[in-house]
Amino acid sequence: MKFKIIISVFTIAGFICNAQKPIIQTKYTADPAPMVYNDTVYLYTSHDEDDAKGFKMLNWLLYTSTDMVNWTEHGVVASLKDFSWARQDNGAWAIQTIERNGKFYMYCPMHGGGIGVLVSDSPYGPFKDPLGKRLIDSDHIWNDIDPTPFIDDDGQAYLYWGNPDIYYVKLNEDMISTSGDIIKESTKPANYQEGPWVYKRDGHYYLAYASTCCPEGIGYAMSDSPTGPWEYKGMIVEASDKTRGNHPGIIDYKGKSYCFGHSYDLIKSKTSTFYERRSVDMDEIIYNEDGTIQTLPYWSNGGPEPVDTINPFKRVEAETMAWSEGVKSEKNTETGVYVTDINNKDFIEIQSVDFGKGAKKFEAIAASMNSGTIEIHIDNKDDAPIGICRINSTGGWNTWKTFTTKIKKTKGVHDVFFVFKGTTEDELLNLDAWKFNN
C-alpha cells in the first residue's frame, strides 16, 4: 500500500492559490520548451524529481496538445545517459528542440558540463548524440546553460544561451556544428538573468528571458537583427512573490499566441516547506500593433480557452488530461504511459470533450489487483454521475482488460471528470485508455 495525503490545492499553511492551476500535475516539470509541428504542440520540459530538495534533474519529458488545455504525457524523451561524455548524474537543465529538414535537434545543457545536441527523425525520439562530445565547449562552461536555437528567414541558424551573460554562435545547416566564434553580447537588456528564448514575429526579433531576481518574472527585448542590439520593452509576466525562478517558451498556435513559464504553485499547495519542485504554467498573450506585448500580472485564474475538442469516440490515452488530483503516471515498454497510484476520491478532468449527437456507453482499459469504480461526471465532478464503470481485479497491475458500462445519453461539448472510488486504502487500479460509444 502506498500512503498518500491529499490536500486541497487551494489552501495550506496560509498559502492561497489564486492562480491558474499548472498544466502538468502528475510530475514536477520546469523550463518549458514548446515546439509547433504538424498542427501539434510538442512541449519538452525539464523534470524535478518527486523527492528533490534542491535541483535534482536527471532527464527530460515530452507532452503534446492540439487544444491547449489537455496535455498528453509521453514520458522521458531523453536523459543525461544519452551523452556518453557527460560525467555528472544530475544537472539536466533547460533544453529546446527545433525541426529542420525533417530532423529534430534537441539542445541540452548539463550544468557545469557544457551544451550537447541530440538528433532524432521523430519529435518523440529516440534522440541520439551524433557528436560524442560537447557542441559548445567554452572557457565559461558554468555559464553555458539554457540554449535556445533559432532559424532566420534566410536559413541562417543561431544558438543563444547563458547566465549571467548572453552568448550566441552561428549554427551550420547541419545544426550540429558551428561557424565562427562564440560572441558575447556587449550589452544585456534590463534585468536579464537567464533562460533566453529567441524568435521572430511580423518582422520583429524577440529575446524573452527570466527577468529580475528574485523572484523572477519573464521580460523581453526587441531588435531589428537576430544579433541585436536588444532594446528592453518590459515584462511579459510580472515577477511575483508566488515564485522564484522562471523560464519562457513562446509560440503562436491556431491563431493565438502563448507564453509558457513555471511556478511553485503545485508544491506550495501540498506543503509550506520549500523544495525545488516546479510546475509548468501557460497563458495566452496579446501583441500590440507595434509588436510589443501586453503584460500579464501572473498566470490567470482560468487559463486559456480550448482551441479544439477531444473526440471521445476514438481511443483516448488516460494520461491526456487538463487537471488531476492524487494520481501519478508511469511508463513501461509494453503499455507506454499510463495513469497509476489511483486511490479513493482521486480524479482526472478532461476539458472540451465533444459527444456530438450522443454517447450511450463507456469503456476503460484498466488493470488492478483490487477493485474500484470510475464515476463519470460532466461539467462538475460533484454532480450526479452519468454512469459508473466497475473495475474488478484483473490479476495483475499490468494485466489489462476492457471494462464497459452504459451511461446516460450525453450530447454536445462538455468537460468530463473521472472520479475514482473504492473501499480500500490501497491503490484501486491503473488506467491505460478510455473511449465512449454510441
C-alpha positions in Angstrom: 0.0 0.0 0.0 1.2 3.5 -0.9 0.1 6.0 1.7 -0.8 9.4 0.3 -2.0 12.6 1.9 -4.3 14.5 -0.5 -4.5 18.2 0.5 -6.7 20.9 -1.1 -5.0 22.7 -4.0 -6.4 25.9 -2.6 -5.1 26.3 0.9 -2.3 25.0 3.1 -0.3 26.7 5.8 -1.8 30.1 4.9 -0.9 29.7 1.2 -3.7 30.8 -1.1 -3.5 29.6 -4.7 -5.4 32.2 -6.7 -3.5 31.4 -9.9 -4.2 29.2 -12.8 -3.5 25.6 -12.0 -0.3 24.3 -13.5 -0.9 22.4 -16.7 1.0 19.2 -15.6 0.2 17.6 -12.2 1.4 14.0 -12.3 5.1 15.1 -12.3 7.0 18.2 -11.4 8.1 20.0 -14.6 10.0 23.2 -15.4 11.8 25.1 -18.2 9.0 24.6 -20.8 10.2 24.5 -24.5 7.1 24.3 -26.8 7.5 23.5 -30.5 4.7 23.6 -33.1 5.0 20.9 -35.7 2.3 19.4 -38.0 -0.6 21.0 -36.1 0.5 19.7 -32.7 2.3 21.5 -29.8 5.2 19.4 -28.5 6.1 20.6 -25.1 9.5 19.5 -23.9 10.3 20.1 -20.2 13.0 19.5 -17.6 11.9 17.4 -14.7 12.3 17.9 -11.0 12.2 14.6 -9.2 9.4 14.0 -6.6 12.0 13.8 -3.8 14.0 16.8 -4.9 15.0 19.2 -2.2 17.4 21.3 -4.3 17.8 20.8 -8.0 17.6 17.1 -8.8 17.2 16.8 -12.6 18.1 13.6 -14.5 16.1 13.7 -17.7 13.7 15.5 -20.0 10.0 14.9 -20.6 7.6 15.4 -23.5 3.9 16.4 -23.6 1.6 17.1 -26.6 -1.6 19.0 -27.1 -3.9 20.0 -30.0 -6.3 22.1 -27.9 -4.0 24.0 -25.4 -6.0 22.7 -22.4 -5.5 18.9 -22.4 -1.9 17.6 -22.4 -0.8 14.0 -23.2 2.3 12.7 -21.5 4.8 10.7 -23.4 7.3 10.2 -20.6 11.1 10.5 -20.6 12.2 11.6 -24.1 16.0 12.0 -23.3 18.3 11.9 -20.4 21.9 12.6 -19.2 22.6 9.0 -20.0 22.3 9.8 -23.8 25.6 11.6 -23.6 28.5 9.2 -23.1 30.8 12.1 -22.3 28.6 13.6 -19.6 30.2 12.8 -16.2 27.5 14.2 -13.9 24.5 12.3 -12.6 22.5 15.5 -12.1 22.1 18.8 -13.9 19.6 18.1 -16.8 18.7 21.7 -17.1 16.6 23.6 -19.7 16.5 22.2 -23.2 14.9 23.3 -26.5 14.1 21.3 -29.6 13.8 22.6 -33.2 12.9 20.9 -36.5 14.9 21.3 -39.7 14.7 19.3 -42.9 12.7 16.6 -41.3 15.0 16.1 -38.4 14.7 17.2 -34.8 17.5 18.8 -32.9 17.5 18.9 -29.1 20.0 21.3 -27.4 20.8 20.1 -23.9 22.8 21.8 -21.2 24.3 19.8 -18.3 25.0 22.2 -15.5 28.8 22.5 -15.4 29.1 20.0 -18.2 28.6 22.1 -21.3 25.9 22.0 -24.1 25.3 19.0 -26.2 23.0 18.2 -29.1 20.7 15.1 -29.7 19.1 14.3 -33.1 16.0 12.3 -34.0 13.9 11.5 -37.0 10.8 12.0 -34.9 9.7 14.6 -32.3 9.0 11.7 -30.0 12.6 10.3 -30.3 14.6 8.3 -29.8 17.2 11.0 -29.7 20.9 10.2 -30.3 24.1 12.0 -29.8 25.7 12.5 -33.2 28.9 14.1 -32.0 30.1 12.1 -28.9 31.3 15.4 -27.4 30.1 18.9 -26.5 28.7 21.1 -29.2 29.5 24.2 -27.2 32.9 23.8 -25.5 34.0 27.2 -24.0 36.1 28.6 -21.2 33.0 29.7 -19.3 31.3 26.3 -19.0 29.4 27.1 -15.8 27.7 29.9 -17.7 26.7 27.7 -20.6 23.0 26.9 -19.8 19.6 27.4 -21.3 20.3 27.0 -25.0 17.7 28.4 -27.5 18.0 27.7 -31.2 16.6 30.0 -33.9 16.5 29.7 -37.7 16.1 33.1 -39.5 14.1 33.6 -42.7 17.4 33.5 -44.8 18.1 30.0 -43.4 20.9 31.1 -41.1 20.6 29.3 -37.7 21.8 30.6 -34.4 22.2 29.2 -30.9 21.9 31.5 -27.9 22.4 30.7 -24.2 23.8 31.9 -20.9 23.8 33.1 -17.3 24.7 35.8 -16.3 25.7 36.9 -19.8 24.2 36.2 -23.2 26.2 34.3 -25.8 25.4 33.3 -29.3 27.1 31.4 -32.2 26.0 30.6 -35.8 25.0 27.1 -36.5 25.7 25.4 -39.8 22.9 23.9 -41.8 23.6 20.5 -40.3 22.6 22.1 -36.9 25.3 20.0 -35.2 28.3 22.2 -36.0 29.1 25.9 -35.6 30.5 28.6 -37.8 32.7 31.4 -36.5 33.4 32.5 -32.9 31.2 32.4 -29.9 30.0 36.0 -29.4 29.2 37.6 -26.0 26.5 40.2 -26.3 28.2 43.5 -25.4 25.0 44.9 -23.7 22.3 42.9 -22.0 18.7 44.1 -21.9 17.5 45.3 -18.5 17.2 42.7 -15.7 18.4 39.8 -17.9 19.1 36.8 -15.7 19.0 33.6 -17.8 16.7 31.4 -19.9 16.8 33.2 -23.3 14.1 32.4 -25.8 14.7 33.9 -29.3 12.0 34.1 -32.1 10.8 36.3 -34.9 7.3 37.5 -35.5 5.9 40.0 -38.0 9.4 41.2 -38.8 10.5 41.8 -35.2 13.1 39.8 -33.4 12.3 39.0 -29.8 14.5 37.9 -26.9 12.4 36.8 -23.9 14.2 35.8 -20.7 13.9 35.2 -17.0 13.9 38.8 -15.7 14.7 40.3 -12.3 15.7 38.1 -9.3 14.4 37.1 -7.0 11.6 36.4 -7.7 11.9 36.2 -11.5 9.2 37.1 -14.0 9.5 37.0 -17.8 10.8 40.1 -19.5 11.6 40.7 -23.2 13.6 42.8 -25.6 13.2 43.5 -29.3 15.7 44.1 -32.2 15.9 44.6 -35.9 18.6 41.9 -36.1 19.0 38.4 -34.7 22.3 39.5 -33.2 21.0 42.6 -31.5 21.4 45.2 -30.1 18.4 44.3 -27.9 16.1 47.0 -26.6 14.3 46.2 -23.4 10.5 46.6 -23.8 9.0 45.4 -20.5 7.6 42.3 -18.8 5.5 39.6 -20.4 4.7 38.1 -16.9 5.4 40.2 -13.9 7.7 38.9 -11.1 5.6 37.6 -8.2 6.4 36.5 -4.7 4.5 33.3 -5.5 7.5 32.0 -7.4 11.3 32.2 -7.5 12.8 31.3 -10.9 11.2 31.3 -14.3 11.9 30.3 -17.9 9.9 31.4 -21.0 8.7 29.5 -24.0 6.7 31.4 -26.6 4.7 30.2 -29.6 1.8 31.1 -32.0 -0.7 28.3 -32.4 -4.1 28.2 -34.2 -4.3 32.0 -34.4 -3.4 32.7 -30.9 -0.1 33.4 -29.0 1.0 31.8 -25.8 3.7 32.2 -23.2 4.8 29.3 -21.1 6.7 29.5 -17.8 6.8 27.8 -14.5 5.9 28.3 -10.8 5.9 26.6 -7.4 2.1 26.7 -7.1 1.7 22.9 -7.1 4.3 22.1 -4.4 3.0 25.1 -2.3 -0.4 23.5 -2.4 1.0 20.5 -0.7 3.5 21.8 1.8 4.8 25.1 3.3 8.3 23.7 3.1 10.3 25.0 0.1 11.6 22.4 -2.3 12.9 22.8 -5.9 9.8 21.1 -7.4 8.4 23.4 -10.1 5.4 23.1 -12.4 4.8 24.5 -15.9 2.2 27.2 -16.4 0.9 28.7 -19.6 -1.3 31.6 -20.7 -2.4 33.4 -23.8 -0.6 36.7 -24.6 -1.6 39.6 -26.7 0.6 41.7 -29.0 0.0 45.4 -29.6 0.1 46.9 -33.1 3.7 47.9 -32.7 4.8 44.4 -31.8 5.1 45.0 -28.0 3.4 42.5 -25.7 0.7 43.3 -23.1 1.9 42.4 -19.6 0.3 39.6 -17.5 0.3 40.2 -13.7 0.6 36.5 -13.2 -0.9 33.3 -14.7 -4.6 33.9 -15.0 -7.2 32.0 -12.9 -9.0 30.4 -15.8 -6.1 29.9 -18.2 -6.5 29.9 -22.0 -9.7 28.8 -23.8 -9.6 25.5 -25.7 -8.9 25.9 -29.4 -10.1 22.4 -30.3 -12.1 19.5 -28.8 -11.4 15.9 -27.8 -13.1 13.2 -29.9 -14.3 10.6 -27.2 -15.3 8.0 -29.8 -11.7 7.3 -30.5 -9.2 5.8 -28.0 -8.0 8.5 -25.6 -4.9 7.8 -23.6 -5.6 8.1 -19.8 -2.6 10.4 -19.4 -4.4 13.0 -21.5 -5.8 15.5 -19.0 -6.4 19.1 -18.2 -6.2 18.6 -14.5 -5.8 15.8 -11.9 -5.6 15.3 -8.2 -3.9 12.4 -6.5 -2.8 10.3 -9.5 0.6 9.7 -10.9 1.9 8.4 -14.2 4.4 5.7 -15.1 5.7 4.2 -18.4 6.8 0.7 -19.5 7.8 -0.8 -22.8 4.7 -2.8 -23.3 1.9 -0.3 -22.4 3.6 3.1 -22.7 2.5 5.8 -20.3 -0.5 5.0 -18.1 -2.1 6.5 -15.0 -1.3 4.9 -11.7 -1.3 5.5 -7.9 -5.1 5.9 -8.1 -6.8 6.0 -4.7 -10.3 6.7 -3.4 -11.6 10.1 -4.4 -8.7 10.9 -6.8 -9.9 12.3 -10.1 -9.0 13.3 -13.7 -10.5 16.2 -15.6 -10.6 16.3 -19.5 -11.9 19.6 -21.0 -13.8 20.3 -24.1 -15.0 16.7 -25.0 -17.3 16.7 -28.0 -20.0 14.0 -27.7 -21.7 15.2 -30.9 -25.2 13.7 -31.3 -24.7 11.5 -28.3 -22.9 8.7 -26.4 -24.5 5.9 -24.6 -21.7 3.6 -23.5 -18.3 4.0 -21.8 -15.3 1.7 -21.9 -12.0 1.7 -20.0 -8.8 -0.3 -20.3 -7.6 -0.9 -16.8 -5.6 -3.2 -14.6 -6.0 -4.0 -10.9 -5.2 -6.3 -8.0 -8.1 -4.9 -6.1 -11.3 -3.4 -7.4 -12.9 0.0 -7.6 -15.2 2.2 -9.7 -14.8 5.1 -12.2 -17.6 7.6 -11.8 -18.2 9.6 -15.0 -19.3 13.2 -14.4 -19.8 16.0 -16.8 -19.1 19.7 -16.2 -19.0 19.4 -12.4 -17.4 16.5 -10.6 -19.8 16.9 -7.7 -23.0 16.5 -9.8 -24.6 13.1 -10.1 -22.6 10.7 -12.4 -23.9 9.9 -15.8 -22.5 6.4 -15.4 -20.3 4.2 -13.1 -17.8 1.7 -14.5 -16.8 -1.1 -12.1 -13.2 -2.3 -12.4 -12.6 -5.8 -11.0 -9.3 -7.4 -10.2 -7.5 -8.4 -13.4 -4.9 -10.5 -11.5 -2.0 -8.0 -12.0 -1.2 -4.3 -12.1 -0.1 -4.7 -15.7 -2.7 -7.3 -16.8 -5.1 -5.1 -18.8 -8.7 -5.7 -19.5 -11.5 -3.7 -21.1 -14.5 -2.8 -18.8 -17.7 -1.3 -20.1 -20.8 0.3 -18.8 -23.9 2.1 -20.0 -24.2 5.9 -19.4 -27.0 8.4 -19.5 -27.1 9.6 -23.1 -24.8 12.7 -23.4 -24.7 15.2 -26.3 -22.6 18.2 -27.2 -19.4 19.6 -25.7 -18.7 19.0 -22.0 -15.8 18.8 -19.5 -15.5 15.2 -18.3 -14.4 14.1 -14.8 -13.4 10.6 -13.9 -13.7 10.2 -10.1 -12.2 7.1 -8.7 -14.0 5.4 -5.7 -13.2 2.4 -3.6 -13.5 0.9 -0.1 -9.8 0.2 0.5 -6.9 2.4 1.5 -4.8 0.5 -1.1 -4.4 1.6 -4.7 -7.5 0.9 -6.7 -6.4 0.5 -10.3 -4.2 1.5 -13.2 -5.8 3.2 -16.2 -4.4 3.0 -19.7 -7.1 4.4 -22.0 -10.8 5.1 -22.4 -13.5 5.9 -25.0 -17.2 6.4 -25.4 -19.5 4.6 -27.8 -22.9 5.4 -29.4 
